[in-house]
Amino acid sequence: MSNNKNFWPFLLGTAVGAGITWLFASKDGKETLNNLKKKAEEMKDEVNDWLENRNMTKSDNSDNKTS
């Protein structure tokens, strides 16, 4: 229950911080959105690569155990 009480102020602080950052950003809004989209795609690719490598490692380990 205490974690739930701490969650809302954290969420509110995050939203306020993001809003302030957005207002004072030195780049144009469209440029910022494009940069965010590009970074999100890069992160998605990295996570997919990590998951793929992790799954390959698990399958290699399971193959070794059955052999």
Backbone as a chain_set.jsonl record, in Angstrom:
{"seq": "MSNNKNFWPFLLGTAVGAGITWLFASKDGKETLNNLKKKAEEMKDEVNDWLENRNMTKSDNSDNKTS", "coords": {"N": [[0.825, -1.194, 0.0], [1.97, 1.235, 0.737], [3.727, 1.65, -1.353], [2.025, 2.37, -3.409], [1.192, 4.881, -2.552], [3.512, 6.353, -2.864], [3.82, 6.291, -5.555], [2.134, 8.051, -7.073], [2.996, 10.8, -6.501], [5.545, 10.581, -7.615], [4.925, 10.029, -10.303], [3.555, 12.39, -10.966], [5.617, 14.271, -10.578], [7.386, 13.443, -12.556], [5.87, 13.983, -14.864], [5.587, 16.78, -14.672], [8.274, 17.548, -14.776], [8.947, 16.627, -17.352], [7.276, 18.255, -18.874], [8.301, 20.836, -18.316], [10.874, 20.543, -19.31], [10.274, 20.158, -22.003], [9.194, 22.667, -22.644], [11.406, 24.355, -22.394], [13.207, 23.383, -24.192], [15.794, 23.569, -26.598], [15.451, 23.008, -29.216], [13.39, 22.831, -32.182], [9.963, 21.794, -32.021], [9.108, 19.759, -33.834], [11.55, 18.745, -34.652], [12.517, 17.768, -32.243], [10.602, 15.753, -31.729], [11.143, 14.068, -33.908], [13.747, 13.292, -33.228], [13.195, 11.91, -30.836], [11.611, 9.812, -31.826], [13.502, 8.531, -33.444], [15.41, 7.716, -31.522], [13.772, 6.015, -30.01], [13.271, 3.979, -31.869], [15.892, 3.018, -32.191], [16.377, 2.052, -29.6], [14.397, 0.081, -29.485], [15.345, -1.685, -31.468], [17.756, -2.457, -30.256], [16.804, -3.759, -27.944], [15.36, -5.843, -29.131], [17.487, -7.193, -30.405], [18.939, -7.96, -28.131], [17.072, -9.645, -26.855], [16.842, -11.613, -28.812], [19.456, -12.67, -28.852], [19.529, -13.614, -26.248], [17.522, -15.575, -26.292], [18.689, -17.302, -28.137], [20.894, -18.145, -26.7], [19.659, -19.478, -24.59], [18.422, -21.565, -26.017], [20.674, -22.853, -26.998], [21.809, -23.744, -24.598], [19.802, -25.508, -23.724], [19.914, -27.383, -25.746], [22.396, -28.483, -25.282], [21.98, -29.732, -22.844], [20.186, -31.777, -23.454], [21.637, -33.365, -25.099]], "CA": [[0.0, 0.0, 0.0], [2.821, 2.422, 0.792], [4.294, 1.867, -2.684], [1.015, 3.074, -4.186], [1.21, 6.282, -2.11], [4.716, 6.982, -3.415], [3.775, 6.249, -7.007], [1.49, 9.224, -7.672], [3.89, 11.974, -6.523], [6.61, 10.309, -8.58], [4.352, 10.199, -11.633], [3.295, 13.821, -11.142], [6.917, 14.932, -10.729], [7.905, 13.087, -13.874], [5.096, 14.716, -15.864], [5.944, 18.197, -14.567], [9.646, 17.677, -15.287], [8.923, 16.471, -18.808], [6.66, 19.46, -19.431], [9.259, 21.947, -18.213], [11.947, 20.259, -20.271], [9.724, 20.384, -23.338], [9.044, 24.108, -22.845], [12.695, 25.03, -22.482], [14.083, 22.699, -25.148], [16.359, 24.527, -27.543], [15.148, 22.584, -30.582], [12.018, 22.929, -32.654], [9.144, 20.671, -31.585], [9.148, 18.683, -34.825], [12.894, 18.168, -34.603], [12.573, 16.999, -31.004], [9.807, 14.545, -31.943], [11.894, 13.192, -34.808], [14.846, 12.713, -32.456], [12.613, 10.933, -29.923], [11.226, 8.646, -32.623], [14.725, 7.852, -33.86], [15.96, 7.06, -30.335], [12.876, 4.916, -29.658], [13.541, 2.903, -32.824], [17.198, 2.455, -31.851], [16.208, 1.276, -28.376], [13.61, -1.094, -29.853], [16.249, -2.598, -32.158], [18.696, -2.996, -29.27], [16.082, -4.717, -27.098], [15.097, -7.024, -29.955], [18.76, -7.912, -30.545], [19.253, -8.565, -26.839], [16.15, -10.765, -26.66], [17.211, -12.649, -29.777], [20.681, -13.306, -28.344], [19.168, -14.323, -25.015], [16.793, -16.777, -26.694], [19.642, -18.212, -28.775], [21.711, -18.698, -25.631], [18.821, -20.448, -23.881], [18.23, -22.755, -26.845], [21.962, -23.545, -27.024], [21.954, -24.43, -23.325], [18.874, -26.621, -23.657], [20.422, -28.389, -26.667], [23.523, -29.146, -24.621], [21.475, -30.577, -21.753], [19.514, -32.941, -24.003], [22.598, -34.191, -25.835]], "C": [[0.867, 1.254, 0.0], [3.486, 2.692, -0.555], [3.321, 2.638, -3.57], [0.977, 4.553, -3.821], [2.397, 7.025, -2.713], [4.683, 7.064, -4.934], [3.231, 7.536, -7.611], [2.34, 10.488, -7.609], [5.044, 11.803, -7.51], [6.115, 10.551, -10.0], [4.089, 11.674, -11.934], [4.598, 14.589, -11.358], [7.535, 14.662, -12.088], [7.193, 13.879, -14.965], [5.459, 16.207, -15.855], [7.354, 18.424, -15.125], [9.711, 17.562, -16.797], [8.332, 17.709, -19.473], [7.604, 20.654, -19.414], [10.392, 21.764, -19.211], [11.489, 20.557, -21.682], [9.624, 21.884, -23.629], [10.377, 24.803, -23.077], [13.673, 24.342, -23.428], [14.552, 23.703, -26.2], [16.042, 24.171, -28.993], [13.675, 22.806, -30.89], [11.249, 21.667, -32.248], [9.189, 19.494, -32.536], [10.5, 17.978, -34.8], [13.047, 17.296, -33.357], [11.801, 15.696, -31.148], [10.524, 13.561, -32.855], [13.057, 12.517, -34.08], [14.344, 11.638, -31.492], [12.211, 9.662, -30.662], [12.448, 7.84, -33.035], [15.341, 7.081, -32.689], [15.11, 5.871, -29.918], [13.098, 3.729, -30.59], [14.871, 2.222, -32.52], [17.095, 1.572, -30.609], [15.426, -0.01, -28.651], [14.502, -2.132, -30.535], [17.234, -3.251, -31.189], [18.03, -4.04, -28.378], [15.791, -5.989, -27.881], [16.357, -7.859, -30.156], [19.118, -8.635, -29.264], [18.375, -9.785, -26.589], [16.493, -11.931, -27.588], [18.45, -13.401, -29.304], [20.391, -14.127, -27.098], [18.453, -15.626, -25.342], [17.72, -17.79, -27.352], [20.499, -18.892, -27.712], [20.922, -19.75, -24.863], [18.651, -21.718, -24.7], [19.53, -23.535, -26.961], [22.166, -24.335, -25.743], [21.024, -25.628, -23.228], [19.299, -27.734, -24.604], [21.56, -29.172, -26.027], [23.06, -30.083, -23.525], [20.827, -31.846, -22.281], [20.469, -33.872, -24.718], [23.399, -35.064, -24.919]], "O": [[0.534, 2.235, -0.666], [3.781, 3.844, -0.873], [3.736, 3.461, -4.386], [0.754, 5.395, -4.69], [2.287, 8.207, -3.037], [5.441, 7.829, -5.531], [3.807, 8.06, -8.564], [2.399, 11.206, -8.607], [5.466, 12.761, -8.159], [6.791, 11.194, -10.803], [4.372, 12.146, -13.035], [4.67, 15.46, -12.226], [8.135, 15.548, -12.696], [7.833, 14.388, -15.885], [5.618, 16.817, -16.913], [7.589, 19.383, -15.86], [10.44, 18.308, -17.452], [8.823, 18.161, -20.507], [7.691, 21.396, -20.392], [10.813, 22.713, -19.872], [12.231, 21.142, -22.471], [9.936, 22.323, -24.736], [10.462, 25.738, -23.872], [14.853, 24.693, -23.455], [13.794, 24.572, -26.629], [16.333, 24.951, -29.9], [12.839, 22.946, -29.996], [11.837, 20.591, -32.145], [9.297, 18.348, -32.099], [10.574, 16.755, -34.915], [13.636, 16.217, -33.414], [12.286, 14.643, -30.736], [10.513, 12.356, -32.604], [13.324, 11.332, -34.281], [14.97, 10.589, -31.34], [12.446, 8.557, -30.174], [12.434, 6.61, -32.981], [15.744, 5.929, -32.846], [15.642, 4.835, -29.52], [13.109, 2.585, -30.135], [14.973, 0.996, -32.581], [17.658, 0.478, -30.569], [15.756, -1.067, -28.113], [14.427, -3.32, -30.22], [17.512, -4.446, -31.287], [18.619, -5.081, -28.088], [15.955, -7.091, -27.359], [16.308, -9.087, -30.087], [19.549, -9.787, -29.295], [18.864, -10.833, -26.165], [16.438, -13.093, -27.185], [18.487, -14.631, -29.349], [20.945, -15.211, -26.917], [18.739, -16.662, -24.742], [17.566, -18.995, -27.155], [20.795, -20.082, -27.818], [21.463, -20.802, -24.521], [18.724, -22.822, -24.16], [19.499, -24.764, -27.016], [22.641, -25.47, -25.784], [21.419, -26.668, -22.7], [19.076, -28.909, -24.311], [21.67, -30.384, -26.213], [23.679, -31.123, -23.297], [20.904, -32.89, -21.634], [20.154, -35.044, -24.925], [24.253, -35.822, -25.379]]}, "num_chains": 1, "name": "protein.A"}
